[in-house]
Amino acid sequence: GVGVSISGAIAYFVMEPYGWRGLVLSVPIVFSPCIIFLACMRESPRFDYYSGKVEEAEKTIKQLYKLNGKGEVEIKLTEADVPEAAQDVGVATTYRILQETNNIKNTVFIILLGISAYFCYYFYAYIMPR
């Protein structure tokens, strides 16, 4: 995708003068505006609706219609249409599902394995001779 193409261009200009360490530092710096972009994005109307935020879902749908050049739209969602189980969205629900399916140990193991691999990679990259 676009990210791979941009990373390739960064590597072309950064690898020769700074080496692989410069590449490891420059790619996150270049892509850090994505964090700001993601922080400014709204939730999807469907997620808002099923989370019980009906007004937010309506507002998002109206903005999408306006952004796509469809003009103003009159929409009225009702909270009565939201299923009861769908209103309970969050960490507690995820934990309950993991607990019911007996996958807590596997999930924690996979998360710890990923974190360990991440820290090992950057630890060894830091202590390697320059």
N, C-alpha and C positions, 0 to 999 in steps of 0.2 A: 503494500500500500504506500501511501504518501510518507508515512513515518520511516519506512525502510529506505525510500529514495532520499529523503532528507538526511538520514543517518549516513548513507553512502557518500553524499556530498560533503558532509562534515568530516568524515573519515579521510576523504581525498585531500582536504585542506589542512587538517590537524595532524595527521599521522607523521608526516615528514618532519616538521619542526619540533613536535612535542611528544611523539611516540604514543604508545597505547594508553599511558596514564593521562595524557592530555585528552584523548578520546573519551576515556571513562569520565572525566570531569566535564567535558564540553557538551556531551549529549544531554545530560540532565539539565544543564543550564539553558540550552536552546529550547527544550521542551517544557520548561517550568511555567511558561504562560498558559499551558494547557490546564494547570491546576486552577488558575484564576478563572479560566473559561468554564471549567466544570463546576466551580463553586457558584457561578452566576446562573447556571442552567436551572430551569424549573423541573420539577418532577413531571412525569407523564400524567395526563388527565386520568387515565385508568388507575394508576397507583393512588393518586389523590382521592379518587372516587371511592375505591375500595378501602382506603384508610379512614373514610368518614369525613374527608375535607371536600365537601361537595362544592362549596363556593370557590375554592381554589381550582377545582377541576373545570368549573364553568369559565372562570377567568382565563385559564390556559387555553381552552378550546376557542374562546373568542379571539385571543391573541394569535392563535394559529391560523384562524380564518382570515384575519386581517393581514398577517404576514404573507399568506399565500395569494393575496389579491382577490379573495372571494367577498370582500366587503364585510359589513356588520352582520352578525347572525344572532338571532334571539334563541337562547337555549335555557331550559329550566330542568335541572336534574333534581330528583327527589331522593332524600336520604332513606326513604322507606324501601327503595329498590335494592339497597346494598344488603347482601346476605350477611347474616350475623357472624358467621365464621370469618368472613373477609375483613371485618372491621378490626380483628385482632392481628395486626401486622407488626412485627418487631422481633427483638432479640428473644423475648420470652417465648414466642411462638416457635422460633427456630430451635430453641433449647428443648421445648416440649416435644417437637417432632423427632429430634435426635434421641431424646430419652425414650420415646415410645418405640423407636426402631433399633435401639441398642447400638447406635453408631457414635456415641460420645467419645469412647476411647479411640476409635479409628480417626475421627475428625481431629481430636487434640493431637494425636500422634502425627498426622499429616501436617498440621499447622506448625508444630514444633520442628519437624523435619525440614520444612521450608525455611523457617527462620534460621535454623542452624546452618543450612546450606548458604543462605544469604550472608550471614556473618562470617562464615569460614572463607567464602570467596573474597570478601573485602578485607578480611584480616590478612590473608596470604598475599593479596595484591598490595597491601600496605607494607608488609615486611620484606617483600622481594627486593633483591639488590637493584640499585638504580643504575 
